[in-house]
Amino acid sequence: MVAAAAAARATEVKAEGWLRGACAALAAAAALLVGLSTQTETVLLVRKKATVKDVQALWVLAMAAAAAAGYHVLQLLRCFYLGRAGGVNPCRRSSRALAWVCLLLDKACAYTTFATTVAAAQACVIALDGAHALQWTKLCNIYTRFCEQIAGSLVLGMLAAVGTAVLSAVSARNVVRLYPSSPATPPYAAR
């Protein structure tokens, strides 16, 4: 029975490792795609270059996606360690603390990745349609390749956010598993 539980836990750690690796790859790809996207065009005899620094939300997305990728790589290393150790930690109290820290960090990573991706998408909608009340013109009809690359990075960022949300659910499950089941009689029941 104990061997079966350890084997199941090792399988869960391996699955979490694969999901963390996928999230790290998606976040890194989003950060690289948005960070390295540039396009130069001639507009009214003036050469203009579109970069990620032109839109602050895109720059924040690149930094947040890079940080999320780094976080997932660190967590992936933790999964490798737990996989080698059989998925169990002999020190129960530190196991609880680590589980709570992982849960909170996973939640923060999921929220940050999602929020920065949505903010960048909002900025891209303005670049796509313009904002006539603010006298901002459309930019995607001039810098089409740049806008297509940014759209790809937004899709990758959203996939990374969804994967991170799934990982935070896994972390929440790991936290709940560390606490014993409820006793047969509740502590507040009359004796």
Phi, psi and chi 1 to 4 in degrees:
 res  aa     phi    psi   chi1   chi2   chi3   chi4
   1 MET       -  -42.9 -177.4  109.9  170.3      -
   2 VAL   -68.6  -38.2  173.4      -      -      -
   3 ALA   -66.4  -36.6      -      -      -      -
   4 ALA   -67.2  -39.5      -      -      -      -
   5 ALA   -66.6  -39.6      -      -      -      -
   6 ALA   -67.2  -38.4      -      -      -      -
   7 ALA   -66.8  -39.8      -      -      -      -
   8 ALA   -65.1  -40.6      -      -      -      -
   9 ARG   -65.5  -39.7  179.5   67.4 -177.9  138.0
  10 ALA   -64.3  -36.9      -      -      -      -
  11 THR   -66.5  -40.3  -57.3      -      -      -
  12 GLU   -64.8  -40.5  -71.2  174.3    7.7      -
  13 VAL   -64.9  -38.5  168.4      -      -      -
  14 LYS   -66.2  -42.5 -175.3 -175.8  -87.8 -171.2
  15 ALA   -64.3  -40.3      -      -      -      -
  16 GLU   -63.6  -38.5 -178.8 -177.2   -8.9      -
  17 GLY   -62.6  -42.5      -      -      -      -
  18 TRP   -63.4  -42.7  -82.0  104.7      -      -
  19 LEU   -66.2  -39.6 -171.3   55.6      -      -
  20 ARG   -65.4  -39.1  -71.9 -150.9 -176.4  -90.3
  21 GLY   -63.3  -41.4      -      -      -      -
  22 ALA   -64.8  -41.7      -      -      -      -
  23 CYS   -66.1  -38.6  -74.1      -      -      -
  24 ALA   -63.8  -42.9      -      -      -      -
  25 ALA   -66.1  -42.4      -      -      -      -
  26 LEU   -64.4  -44.8  -73.3  169.3      -      -
  27 ALA   -66.2  -40.2      -      -      -      -
  28 ALA   -65.6  -41.5      -      -      -      -
  29 ALA   -64.2  -40.4      -      -      -      -
  30 ALA   -63.4  -44.5      -      -      -      -
  31 ALA   -63.7  -43.7      -      -      -      -
  32 LEU   -67.3  -41.6  -72.8  172.1      -      -
  33 LEU   -65.9  -43.7 -169.5   57.1      -      -
  34 VAL   -75.5  -34.4   75.6      -      -      -
  35 GLY   -72.7  -31.0      -      -      -      -
  36 LEU  -100.8    1.5  -61.3  176.1      -      -
  37 SER   -75.4  125.3  -66.2      -      -      -
  38 THR  -145.9  155.8   61.0      -      -      -
  39 GLN  -153.7  135.7 -176.3  176.9    1.3      -
  40 THR  -112.1  130.7  -55.3      -      -      -
  41 GLU  -134.7  155.4  -69.6  -69.0  -32.0      -
  42 THR   -97.6  119.6  -56.9      -      -      -
  43 VAL  -122.9  115.7  179.4      -      -      -
  44 LEU    52.9   50.2  -61.5  173.7      -      -
  45 LEU    64.8   15.1  -58.4  173.5      -      -
  46 VAL  -120.6  129.0  176.3      -      -      -
  47 ARG   -83.0  122.9  -65.7 -162.1   51.3   85.0
  48 LYS  -120.3  144.4  -69.2 -171.3  175.8 -174.2
  49 LYS  -118.4  127.0 -174.7  175.1 -174.6  177.6
  50 ALA   -94.7  125.2      -      -      -      -
  51 THR  -131.4  172.8   64.4      -      -      -
  52 VAL   -67.0  -25.9   68.3      -      -      -
  53 LYS   -74.8  -10.1  -68.9 -171.2  177.9 -175.3
  54 ASP   -71.1  -27.7  -66.7  -22.2      -      -
  55 VAL  -120.4  114.1 -179.2      -      -      -
  56 GLN   -58.8  -37.0 -171.5   68.2   26.6      -
  57 ALA   -63.8  -33.3      -      -      -      -
  58 LEU   -70.1  -37.5  -66.1  177.2      -      -
  59 TRP   -65.6  -41.3 -179.6 -111.9      -      -
  60 VAL   -64.6  -40.2  172.1      -      -      -
  61 LEU   -60.5  -43.3  172.2   63.7      -      -
  62 ALA   -62.0  -43.0      -      -      -      -
  63 MET   -69.1  -42.6  -66.3  -60.6  110.3      -
  64 ALA   -66.9  -40.0      -      -      -      -
  65 ALA   -66.9  -38.2      -      -      -      -
  66 ALA   -65.5  -41.4      -      -      -      -
  67 ALA   -65.3  -40.6      -      -      -      -
  68 ALA   -63.8  -40.5      -      -      -      -
  69 ALA   -62.9  -43.4      -      -      -      -
  70 GLY   -62.7  -41.2      -      -      -      -
  71 TYR   -62.1  -43.8  168.6   71.4      -      -
  72 HIS   -67.1  -33.0  -74.6  -57.3      -      -
  73 VAL   -66.2  -41.4  166.6      -      -      -
  74 LEU   -63.4  -42.2  -70.5  175.7      -      -
  75 GLN   -67.8  -32.3  -74.0  -73.0   33.2      -
  76 LEU   -64.4  -39.2 -175.5   60.8      -      -
  77 LEU   -63.0  -37.5  -67.3  174.6      -      -
  78 ARG   -63.2  -41.6 -179.0 -171.6   60.4   86.8
  79 CYS   -63.4  -39.9  -73.2      -      -      -
  80 PHE   -61.8  -42.4  -76.6  150.3      -      -
  81 TYR   -63.1  -46.5  172.0   74.6      -      -
  82 LEU   -66.3  -34.0  -72.4  177.5      -      -
  83 GLY   -64.3  -38.0      -      -      -      -
  84 ARG   -73.4  -32.1  -75.5 -176.5  169.0 -102.7
  85 ALA   -84.1    3.0      -      -      -      -
  86 GLY    88.1    6.2      -      -      -      -
  87 GLY    82.7    4.4      -      -      -      -
  88 VAL  -121.5  148.6  -69.3      -      -      -
  89 ASN  -117.7  121.9 -167.0  -16.2      -      -
  90 PRO   -65.7  -26.9   19.9  -27.1      -      -
  91 CYS   -88.2  101.8 -174.7      -      -      -
  92 ARG   -64.2  -43.0 -170.9   83.0  167.7  152.4
  93 ARG   -66.2  -42.9 -174.5  169.5  -63.6 -116.3
  94 SER   -68.6  -28.6   69.6      -      -      -
  95 SER   -64.0  -41.4  169.4      -      -      -
  96 ARG   -64.7  -45.1  -78.4 -173.3 -178.0  175.2
  97 ALA   -62.9  -42.8      -      -      -      -
  98 LEU   -64.5  -39.9  179.6   64.0      -      -
  99 ALA   -63.8  -41.7      -      -      -      -
 100 TRP   -66.8  -41.4  -85.6  102.8      -      -
 101 VAL   -62.7  -43.2  167.1      -      -      -
 102 CYS   -62.8  -41.0  -71.5      -      -      -
 103 LEU   -62.2  -47.8  172.3   63.9      -      -
 104 LEU   -65.0  -40.5  -65.7  174.9      -      -
 105 LEU   -68.7  -37.8  -71.1  174.5      -      -
 106 ASP   -64.3  -42.3  -78.7  -15.4      -      -
 107 LYS   -62.1  -46.3  -69.5  -82.9 -172.2 -160.8
 108 ALA   -62.2  -41.3      -      -      -      -
 109 CYS   -65.1  -42.5 -174.1      -      -      -
 110 ALA   -63.7  -47.1      -      -      -      -
 111 TYR   -65.0  -42.4  -68.8  141.1      -      -
 112 THR   -66.2  -45.1  -57.7      -      -      -
 113 THR   -62.5  -44.3  -54.0      -      -      -
 114 PHE   -65.1  -45.9 -179.6   73.9      -      -
 115 ALA   -65.1  -43.0      -      -      -      -
 116 THR   -69.7  -34.1   55.7      -      -      -
 117 THR   -67.8  -42.0  -55.6      -      -      -
 118 VAL   -67.9  -39.1  169.4      -      -      -
 119 ALA   -64.3  -40.6      -      -      -      -
 120 ALA   -66.8  -36.9      -      -      -      -
 121 ALA   -64.4  -38.7      -      -      -      -
 122 GLN   -63.8  -42.5 -178.0 -179.1    8.3      -
 123 ALA   -65.0  -35.0      -      -      -      -
 124 CYS   -71.3  -31.2  -70.9      -      -      -
 125 VAL   -64.5  -38.4  165.8      -      -      -
 126 ILE   -66.0  -39.1  -68.4  174.1      -      -
 127 ALA   -67.7  -30.2      -      -      -      -
 128 LEU   -76.4  -44.9 -174.3   64.3      -      -
 129 ASP  -102.1  -22.2  -66.3  -24.8      -      -
 130 GLY    82.2  170.4      -      -      -      -
 131 ALA  -133.8   95.3      -      -      -      -
 132 HIS   -66.2  -30.9  -60.7  -66.5      -      -
 133 ALA   -65.3  -30.4      -      -      -      -
 134 LEU   -97.8    2.5  -60.4  173.6      -      -
 135 GLN    62.3   36.2  -63.4  179.4   -8.3      -
 136 TRP   -97.7  126.5  -70.3  -15.0      -      -
 137 THR   -89.8  165.1   59.8      -      -      -
 138 LYS   -65.7  138.3  -63.0  179.0 -173.9 -179.3
 139 LEU  -109.6  -24.2  -66.8  176.2      -      -
 140 CYS   -73.9  -15.6  -74.6      -      -      -
 141 ASN   -79.4  -15.6   57.4   -7.6      -      -
 142 ILE   -95.7  -48.2  -60.6  169.9      -      -
 143 TYR  -107.1   68.8  -58.0  106.9      -      -
 144 THR   -68.4  -44.5   54.5      -      -      -
 145 ARG   -64.0  -41.3 -176.9  177.1   49.6   86.8
 146 PHE   -60.4  -45.1  177.9   76.4      -      -
 147 CYS   -66.4  -36.0  -70.5      -      -      -
 148 GLU   -66.9  -39.5  -70.5  168.3   -4.9      -
 149 GLN   -66.3  -39.5  -70.6  172.7  -16.0      -
 150 ILE   -66.2  -39.6  -64.1  -58.8      -      -
 151 ALA   -61.5  -40.7      -      -      -      -
 152 GLY   -62.8  -40.8      -      -      -      -
 153 SER   -68.5  -31.5   68.5      -      -      -
 154 LEU   -66.7  -38.9  -69.6  175.5      -      -
 155 VAL   -64.6  -44.7  168.9      -      -      -
 156 LEU   -63.1  -41.3  -67.7  172.8      -      -
 157 GLY   -63.4  -39.0      -      -      -      -
 158 MET   -69.3  -38.3 -163.8   53.4   72.5      -
 159 LEU   -63.6  -39.1  -71.7  173.2      -      -
 160 ALA   -65.1  -37.7      -      -      -      -
 161 ALA   -65.9  -41.1      -      -      -      -
 162 VAL   -65.5  -43.8  168.6      -      -      -
 163 GLY   -61.7  -38.2      -      -      -      -
 164 THR   -69.4  -33.8  -54.4      -      -      -
 165 ALA   -64.8  -39.4      -      -      -      -
 166 VAL   -64.3  -40.9  170.0      -      -      -
 167 LEU   -65.1  -34.3  -78.4  170.0      -      -
 168 SER   -68.9  -30.9   70.5      -      -      -
 169 ALA   -67.1  -39.2      -      -      -      -
 170 VAL   -63.8  -41.5  169.3      -      -      -
 171 SER   -64.2  -39.0  -66.9      -      -      -
 172 ALA   -63.8  -39.7      -      -      -      -
 173 ARG   -63.6  -40.0 -178.5  175.0 -178.7  -99.7
 174 ASN   -64.7  -35.5  -70.0  -21.2      -      -
 175 VAL   -67.7  -45.7  166.6      -      -      -
 176 VAL   -63.8  -35.1  169.5      -      -      -
 177 ARG   -66.8  -21.4  -68.2  168.1   89.5 -164.6
 178 LEU   -79.5  -11.6  -68.7  174.3      -      -
 179 TYR  -102.3  139.8  -69.4   92.7      -      -
 180 PRO   -67.5  161.1   22.3  -29.2      -      -
 181 SER   -63.9  162.8  -56.5      -      -      -
 182 SER   -67.1  145.8   60.6      -      -      -
 183 PRO   -68.0  164.1   21.3  -28.3      -      -
 184 ALA   -62.8  -40.5      -      -      -      -
 185 THR  -114.2  127.9   55.3      -      -      -
 186 PRO   -62.9  150.3   -3.5    8.5      -      -
 187 PRO   -65.5  -19.7   17.5  -24.3      -      -
 188 TYR   -93.5   -1.4   52.9   82.5      -      -
 189 ALA   -72.9  149.4      -      -      -      -
 190 ALA   -71.1  142.0      -      -      -      -
 191 ARG  -110.7      -  -66.4 -177.6 -174.4 -161.8
